[in-house]
Amino acid sequence: MNYNLLIENLTNPALLFFVLGVIAVYLKSDLEIPANSSKFISLYLLFAIGFKGGQELSHEEFTLEIGWSILFGIFISLLIPLYTFFILKKKLSVFDAGAIAAAYGSVSAVTFVTAVSYLEAQHLTLNGHMVAIMALMESPAIIMGLVLISVFNKDENEKIKKRTAIRHSFTNGSVLLILGSLIIGFMANAEQAEGIKPFTNDLFKGFLAIFLLDMGITSGRKLKAFFSFGSFPLIFAILIPLINGGIIAILSSFVTEDISNRFMFAVLAASASYIAVPAALKISVPKANPGLFLPMALAITFPVNITIGMPLYLLIVQNT
């Protein structure tokens, strides 16, 4: 079962397009997705997953399990930056430790979207409330990272702009779009949703493949300078997500028995933000090095999750 899942994920066209993007960089190819097209595709993916999640949510009845699941998601996004910060602080500056901790406590919408596609390949269905939980997990980790930097930063000249960063973490475009699409999908009736179904469903996997090609190109470029930081960031970016995902895959059984929900909790715990967190930290923590936390989240953790992580998390939830 383990080998079948791994082989199936390794031959997934979306993943292979990601690999093609990395290869293109190392072959010094001029292959490139135009910036405007890349932004449109990322917005489309967030819109599609939010709208579909809203439709699914409209068919769900709010239960105590959903309430506990929301609290569990927020708890994860506060706990992960708290414990990883102290591991990171031993080797890195307070600013870099806080930034990386926030990135790993927050979630990656693209990893979530890829996981939805992976679930469908396993003939499992995403529950709509998990989309809402994913959106709610973005901000608490950013706030926790800023609080930790503020508490442990001794330099009065480098105090962070907390109010600006916290506001940005709630109004960030990706968070706003997925929450807004979720609400619109929830409000739309089945007949209204049917009208845009070809756009939200049929085109989804094709756009995901092109987007991951672009992610591969971006990752390949960022990897070049990353290895100058030594082995610690590399080891952290590989091991911590697998540990987080594995532990949450087991602990999620106390909140829900649904295989799909437990798998998505594991993926969310394992993923690292490379869109919302960098955007917020660029404003509030300019001393944090984006050449460190961006490649860790995008070029290392993301491919680890979609190759090794997802089959591992699904295996754990199916056997615990």
VOGU-3710 file (C-alpha; in Angstrom, 3 decimals, decimal comma):
1> mnynllienl> 0,000/0,000/0,000  2,795/2,408/0,932  4,752/1,793/-2,300  1,617/2,089/-4,444  0,732/5,452/-2,893  4,292/6,731/-3,300  4,573/5,618/-6,933  1,144/7,068/-7,727  2,137/10,442/-6,283  5,554/10,437/-7,961
11> tnpallffvl> 3,905/9,899/-11,370  1,222/12,541/-10,776  1,329/14,978/-13,759  1,091/18,015/-11,445  4,209/16,899/-9,531  6,064/16,071/-12,755  5,389/19,576/-14,050  6,921/20,921/-10,808  10,027/18,768/-11,456  10,105/20,011/-15,070
21> gviavylksd> 10,251/23,591/-13,776  13,256/22,810/-11,547  15,013/20,990/-14,407  14,383/23,956/-16,728  16,273/26,269/-14,349  19,285/23,965/-14,114  19,350/23,561/-17,913  19,345/27,386/-18,127  16,212/27,250/-20,284  14,237/30,402/-21,048
31> leipansskf> 11,014/28,600/-20,047  8,954/31,029/-17,993  5,335/31,628/-16,991  4,538/35,365/-17,365  4,066/37,059/-13,981  0,520/38,233/-14,763  -0,507/34,742/-15,903  1,013/33,190/-12,777  -0,878/35,609/-10,547  -4,140/34,924/-12,400
41> islyllfaig> -3,714/31,144/-12,046  -2,970/31,412/-8,309  -6,092/33,579/-7,843  -8,128/31,094/-9,895  -6,984/28,138/-7,751  -7,894/29,951/-4,524  -11,253/30,995/-5,969  -12,086/27,489/-7,222  -11,197/25,680/-3,999  -12,998/28,310/-1,899
51> fkggqelshe> -16,155/28,205/-4,016  -16,264/24,390/-4,104  -15,660/24,306/-0,353  -18,535/26,739/0,181  -20,829/24,528/-1,869  -19,811/21,489/0,192  -20,250/23,479/3,412  -23,791/24,477/2,390  -24,723/20,790/2,437  -23,171/20,208/5,867
61> eftleigwsi> -24,940/20,685/9,169  -22,891/22,537/11,785  -21,982/20,027/14,474  -19,926/19,890/17,642  -17,261/18,020/15,643  -16,924/20,939/13,214  -16,661/23,356/16,162  -13,886/21,279/17,752  -12,170/20,971/14,367  -12,026/24,769/14,001
71> lfgifislli> -10,514/25,125/17,499  -8,066/22,297/16,761  -6,896/24,043/13,573  -6,283/27,329/15,388  -4,500/25,464/18,206  -2,136/23,836/15,659  -1,312/27,192/14,049  -0,387/28,640/17,469  1,508/25,621/18,817  3,805/24,925/15,852
81> plytffilkk> 5,423/28,411/15,737  5,765/28,369/19,527  7,869/25,207/19,725  9,761/25,613/16,426  10,876/29,139/17,385  12,971/27,797/20,268  14,583/25,152/18,037  15,407/27,759/15,394  16,665/30,363/17,892  19,574/28,094/18,835
91> klsvfdagai> 21,082/28,479/15,353  19,514/31,617/13,851  18,759/35,223/14,768  15,531/36,091/16,596  14,167/37,704/13,418  14,868/34,681/11,194  13,657/32,257/13,873  10,372/34,151/14,252  9,843/34,438/10,498  10,476/30,741/9,844
101> aaaygsvsav> 8,349/29,726/12,858  5,466/31,863/11,521  5,837/30,331/8,039  5,721/26,766/9,394  2,843/27,520/11,753  0,822/29,091/8,963  -0,430/27,098/5,976  0,237/26,849/2,264  -2,887/27,304/0,161  -1,131/25,709/-2,833
111> tfvtavsyle> -0,203/22,618/-0,784  -3,829/22,466/0,361  -5,050/22,677/-3,260  -2,603/19,927/-4,289  -3,826/17,788/-1,369  -7,443/18,220/-2,538  -6,421/16,870/-5,943  -4,585/13,999/-4,234  -7,680/13,164/-2,162  -9,779/12,993/-5,321
121> aqhltlnghm> -7,245/10,587/-6,858  -7,785/8,341/-3,803  -11,582/8,581/-4,313  -11,992/10,575/-1,102  -14,044/13,775/-0,754  -13,005/17,021/0,905  -15,438/18,348/3,507  -16,272/22,023/3,003  -15,501/23,155/6,547  -11,821/22,206/6,047
131> vaimalmesp> -11,515/25,096/3,559  -12,737/27,510/6,254  -10,295/25,990/8,760  -7,418/26,392/6,291  -8,231/30,104/5,860  -8,540/30,604/9,628  -5,096/29,041/10,223  -3,215/31,722/8,234  -3,323/34,603/10,722  -2,730/33,069/14,227
141> aiimglvlis> 0,731/31,800/13,259  1,768/35,206/11,898  0,600/36,875/15,111  2,436/34,272/17,241  5,644/34,802/15,246  5,436/38,574/15,738  4,786/38,181/19,476  7,810/35,870/19,865  10,071/38,290/17,962  8,777/41,174/20,074
151> vfnkdeneki> 9,374/39,312/23,366  12,875/38,037/22,559  14,174/40,990/20,524  16,464/43,081/22,733  17,188/45,797/20,170  14,900/48,786/20,801  15,779/50,198/17,358  14,323/47,154/15,627  10,866/46,994/17,205  8,357/45,491/14,776
161> kkrtairhsf> 5,230/47,203/13,498  2,775/44,781/15,075  -0,452/46,597/14,233  0,385/46,855/10,511  1,438/43,201/10,291  -1,596/41,881/12,162  -3,940/43,877/9,932  -2,126/42,577/6,848  -2,409/38,983/8,062  -6,214/39,321/8,073
171> tngsvllilg> -6,557/41,333/4,832  -3,951/39,416/2,815  -5,278/38,797/-0,706  -5,075/35,005/-0,591  -6,897/34,823/2,765  -9,552/37,328/1,643  -10,180/35,573/-1,691  -10,530/32,078/-0,299  -12,790/33,226/2,563  -14,855/35,382/0,202
181> sliigfmana> -15,191/32,545/-2,334  -16,161/30,188/0,482  -18,976/32,539/1,594  -20,190/33,075/-1,997  -20,137/29,319/-2,648  -22,086/28,791/0,570  -24,730/31,356/-0,440  -25,166/30,133/-4,041  -27,825/27,503/-4,648  -27,120/24,353/-6,672
191> eqaegikpft> -28,621/25,774/-9,889  -26,529/28,960/-9,678  -23,353/26,986/-8,909  -23,973/24,674/-11,886  -23,483/27,621/-14,254  -19,801/28,042/-13,323  -19,079/24,384/-12,567  -17,062/23,840/-15,792  -14,780/26,703/-14,725  -14,356/25,628/-11,093
201> ndlfkgflai> -14,115/21,861/-11,692  -13,132/20,852/-15,229  -10,239/23,299/-15,670  -8,864/22,871/-12,152  -6,229/20,144/-12,670  -4,864/21,731/-15,836  -4,367/25,097/-14,143  -2,832/23,354/-11,120  -0,265/21,635/-13,374  0,746/24,942/-15,013
211> flldmgitsg> 0,935/26,653/-11,624  3,203/23,918/-10,244  5,421/24,287/-13,319  5,809/27,944/-12,347  6,468/26,932/-8,707  9,177/24,571/-9,939  10,877/27,367/-11,881  10,701/29,684/-8,844  12,019/26,967/-6,506  14,905/26,109/-8,807
221> rklkaffsfg> 16,045/29,735/-8,846  15,834/30,129/-5,068  17,707/26,900/-4,357  20,908/28,258/-5,902  21,671/30,657/-3,038  19,980/28,640/-0,294  22,756/26,110/0,326  25,124/28,869/1,485  23,257/28,837/4,828  24,599/25,402/5,826
231> sfplifaili> 22,784/22,151/6,550  20,563/23,229/9,499  17,834/24,990/7,441  17,778/22,064/4,984  17,396/19,428/7,724  14,732/21,533/9,482  12,758/22,051/6,245  12,692/18,290/5,597  12,156/16,825/9,070  9,894/19,306/10,895
241> plinggiiai> 7,013/19,131/8,354  7,080/15,311/8,376  7,116/15,296/12,193  4,302/17,873/12,416  2,195/16,078/9,825  2,756/12,650/11,377  1,891/13,770/14,909  -1,231/15,691/13,838  -2,339/12,747/11,682  -2,471/10,716/14,921
251> lssfvtedis> -3,831/13,449/17,263  -6,603/14,410/14,821  -8,323/11,102/15,663  -9,410/12,736/18,951  -11,275/15,451/17,006  -12,713/13,558/14,021  -12,877/10,036/12,635  -13,224/11,182/9,021  -10,196/10,024/6,971  -10,314/13,032/4,614
261> nrfmfavlaa> -10,459/15,551/7,478  -7,601/13,881/9,362  -5,476/13,785/6,209  -6,115/17,495/5,547  -5,240/18,394/9,152  -1,919/16,556/8,714  -1,230/18,371/5,431  -2,067/21,761/6,978  0,221/21,084/9,966  3,039/19,988/7,649
271> sasyiavpaa> 2,759/22,813/5,116  4,589/26,131/5,289  3,348/29,466/3,974  5,331/31,134/1,198  2,682/33,685/0,154  0,819/35,189/3,140  3,660/35,067/5,691  6,401/36,580/3,460  3,970/39,356/2,431  3,200/40,198/6,068
281> lkisvpkanp> 6,795/39,919/7,295  8,175/42,052/4,477  6,264/44,955/6,023  6,840/44,226/9,711  10,155/42,362/10,034  12,504/43,667/7,326  15,517/42,149/9,152  14,174/38,610/8,536  16,016/37,117/5,558  13,582/36,062/2,764
291> glflpmalai> 16,489/34,229/1,117  16,254/31,793/4,028  12,571/31,228/4,891  11,229/31,406/1,310  13,396/28,587/-0,137  12,805/26,502/3,019  9,023/26,685/2,577  8,791/26,634/-1,208  11,819/24,760/-2,538  12,247/22,145/0,228
301> tfpvnitigm> 9,091/21,630/2,330  6,600/21,914/-0,535  8,136/19,140/-2,703  8,789/16,973/0,390  5,095/17,184/1,269  3,787/16,345/-2,192  6,185/13,414/-2,720  6,808/11,751/0,651  4,435/13,573/3,002  0,991/13,005/1,513
311> plyllivqnt> 1,314/9,213/1,075  2,782/9,031/4,605  -0,012/11,072/6,236  -2,729/9,101/4,430  -1,092/5,836/5,493  -1,028/7,003/9,138  -4,674/8,120/9,230  -5,825/4,907/7,559  -4,023/2,781/10,147  -4,612/4,675/13,421
//
